[in-house]
Amino acid sequence: MRRTPAIPLLDAPSLRSKARRTLLLRAGLAAVLVAALVTAYLLARQPRRDVGLVPGGTSPVVVLDLSWSVSSDSYAQIASTLRRLADSRQRSGLVLFSDVAYEALPPGTRASELRPFARFFEKPNRQGKRVRETPWSEAFSGGTRIWAALELARRMLHRDHIRHGSVVLISDLADAPNDRALLAQAIVSYVRDSIPIRVVALNPTADDERLFRGAIAAGGSVVRVRSAPGGSRAVPSRIAFPLGLAVAAGCLLLLLGVNEHALGSLAWRRRTA
C-alpha cells in the first residue's frame, strides 16, 4: 500500500487529544445522521393519518346513516369513506342510525375494524350493479334522526373519557323538518364541548347542505360527494403536510452541514504576506 507523503511535526503528540475528540465527534455525528436517515425513511413510508375527514390528533366516532333515504347510488361513496377511515390508523368508534341509533363499535377501537362494514356496501349482483340490501335494510332502515345519532356519539366520547374526540357524520342530511330544533341543540352541545364534526354529505339537496354548513360553521366542515356517471367519485381528501418528514430531513441536512464545516480535513494554506 502506497503511503501519502507527510511532513513530520515535532508537536504531533499535543494533537492526540484533539484527534481523539474529533474521532468521538465523528462517531457521535455518524450515529445521529444514521438515526435521522432511518427516521426520515420510516416517516416517508408511513401511511398518512390525516385523510381529510378526521381532525389531526383526534379519536373519531363515525356516525353512519342507514336510513331509506340513502340511495344505493351512494354505497360506493360509503364504502370508500369507510376504507379511508380504516386506513387512517386512528382509534375510532362507530354509530349506525336510522330512526334509532346504536353503538356498533366503542371509541378507541382499531380503525381497521371499520373495514368489514365497508364490504356490505360493495357487494355486486349478477349484472355487476350494487344491490340495495344490507344487513340493516329490512329491520333497521327507516326514517332519519341525525340528532339522536350525534347525541349518542357525544355520550360515548364522554363515557370513555376520550379527551380529543371528534365525529365523522356520513349521511345524505335528509333529516326530518320537525327534528331541526333537536338537531340544533345537539350541535350546540358539540360546540360547547369543543368536539369538531366533519360531515361527508352523500348526494345532499342544496337546502340540506346549506343548513348543515351554517349549523356547524363554528366547529366543523362539510365534504360533499356526488355520484358521477359510470361510477362514483372518490371522497376528496386533504393532503396532509408531512411535518415529521420535513423536520427529519431538515435535521439530516443540518447535521451534514455541521460535519462538513466542523469536521472537515485539515488543509494547508500558504502563508500570506
N, C-alpha and C positions, 0 to 999 in steps of 0.2 A: 504494500500500500504506500503510495507516494505521499510524503509529508509536505504540507504547505510551509514555505519558508517563513520563519518568525524571527522577530527581534527580541533577544533576551532582555529582561528587565531586572534590575537589581532589587527593586522593591516589590517583586511579584508576591512574596508571602503576605504583604499587607493587604493584598486584594482578595485573599482567600475568604474572609468573612463576607465581603460584598458579593463574591461569586456564589457562596452558599446561600445568601439571602436571595440573590437573583434566581437561583435554581428553585428555591422554595416558592418564590412568587410565580415562576413559570408553571410549576406543578399545580399550585392552587388555582391559577388562572385557567389552566387547561381543564381542570375538573369543573370549574364554573361554566366554561364555554361548552363542554360536553352536556352539562345539565340543561343549559339554556337551549341547546340544539335539540335535545330529546324532548324538552317541554314544548318547543315550537312545533316539532313533528307530531306529537300527540294531540295538540290543540288543533292542528290542521286536519287531522283525521277524525276528530270528534264530531258527531252529528250536531247540528245547530239545535240548541234548546229553545230558542225563541222562534216559533213557527208563525209569528204574526197574529196569532189568536190568543195567546196567553201572555199577560204582562210578565216581563222578566222577573225572576226571583219569587214568583208566587206559586202556590199549590192550588190548582183549579178544581172546581166541581163542574163537570159537563152536564148540562141540562138539555135533554133531547126530547123534542116534540114528536109524539107518535099519534097525534090526532088524525081524524079522517081528512082534514083539510090539507094535510101534507101530501101532495101528489106523488105518485110513483116516479114522475119525471125528476123528482128531487133526490131519489135514492142514491144515485151516483155521487151527488154532492155530499150527502150524509156520510157515505162510505169513505169518500176522500177526506173529509174533515176528521173523522174518527181515526183514520190511518195516520194522518199528520200528527194528531194529538198523541197517538200511541207511540210514534217515533220520537216524541219530544223528550222522553226520559224524565218528565216531571211527574211527581206523585199526583194522582188525580182521584176524584170521586165521580160517580155517575148517578144522575136522577133521570128517570123516564117518566113522562107525564102525558096525560090527555085530560079527561075530566078530573082525574085524581093524579097525584104524584107519589112515586115510591122510590126508595133508595135501592139502587141496583149494586153500587159499589161504594164503600165508605171512603171518605177522604184519606189520602195517604196511600192508596192502592197504587201498585206499579202501573205506569201508563200503558204498558204492553197488554194489560188486561182489557183494554178497550178494543183491541184488535178482533177478538171473537164476536163482538157486537157488530162490527163493520161487515162481516160476511153475510149477515142477514139481509143486507141491502145490496148485495152483489149477485144474488142467485138468478141466473137466466132461465127462461123457459125454452121449449124446443125451438122456437123461432128466433132465439137469441135476444129476446126483449126481456126487460126486467118485469117481474111479477109483482102484484100488489100485496100478496100475502106475506106476513111476517108472523113470528110467534105471538105478537100482540094484536093482530088485525081483528080477530073475532071477538075476544072477550075484554079487550082493554081499550082499543082505539075508539074515540068518540069525539066529544067537544074539546075545547081548548081553554085551559085555565093556567095561564102563564104565571100569574101572581102566586098561585099555590106552589108551583114548582120552585120559583125563586125563593119563597119563604122557607121551603124545606131545605134547599141548598144552603141558605144562610144559617139555619139552625144546625145543620150538620157541621159547618165550619166552626161554629161556637162550641158545639158539643165536644168536638175532638180537639179543641184548643189549637186550631190552625192559625198561627199568628199572621202569616202573609197569604191570605186566601184570595181567590178570585173566582169568577163564574164565567163559563162559556155557554151561552144560550144558542142552541141550534133549532130554529123554528121558522115557520112561514109568517109569524107575527099576527096571524088572523085570530086575535083574541076577541072574546065576546064584548060588545059595547057596554053592557051593564056591569062588566068587571073592571072597567077602566079606573074607578076610584080605588079599588083594592090593589090594582097594579101600581098606581101612583104611590100608595102607602108603602108597598114593598120596595119600590125604587128609592123612596126617601130613607128607608131603613138601611139600604146599601150605602147611600151617601153618608149617612150618619156614622156607619161603622167603617167607612173608608174601604169598602170592598169593591174593586173595579169589576165591571161587566163588559164582556165582549160578546157581541151578537153576530152570529152567522145567519143572515136572513135568506131563506130559501124562496126564491121567486115571489117576493112580497109585493103587495099592491103599493102604489105610491103613497096612499094615505097612511097605511100601517107603517111603512118605513119612516115617513116623516114624523109620525107620532113617537116612535121609539128613539129616533135620533134626537128629538127635542127632550124626551124624558130622561135619557141617560147622558146628556151632554156634559154634565158635571162630573161623571165618574165612569165613563165607558166609551165605547165606539161601536159602530155598525159596519160589518163587511157584507156587502150584498153579492149574492151569487145567483145567476140565472142559467137555465138550461139553454144550450146552444144547439142549433140544427145539426143532426147527425151525432150528437153526443152531448156531454155536459162539460162545462168549463170547470177547470180545477179551482179549488178555493185559493184566491190570491193570498200570497204570504209576503210578509215584510222580511227583507234580507237583513238579518241582524249583523251589526258591525262586529267583527271578531276582535274585541278589545284584548282578550287574553293573548291571542296570537300576535297582535301588534306590539304588545308590551314585551313579550318574549323575543320577538325579532329585534326590537329596539335595544334590549339588553345585550343581545348577541352582537349587534353592530358596535355598541359602545365598548364591550369587552375586547373586541378585535382591535378597535382603535387604541385602547389602553395598551394592549400588547405591542402594537407597532410603535407607539410613542415612547413608552417607558422601558420596554424590554428588548428593544432592537439591538442588533450587533454594534459593537463599538466601531467607529470609523475614524481613521487618522486624517486629520486635516493639516494642510500646510500652514505653518505659522505665517500670519500676515504682518507686514512691517508696520 
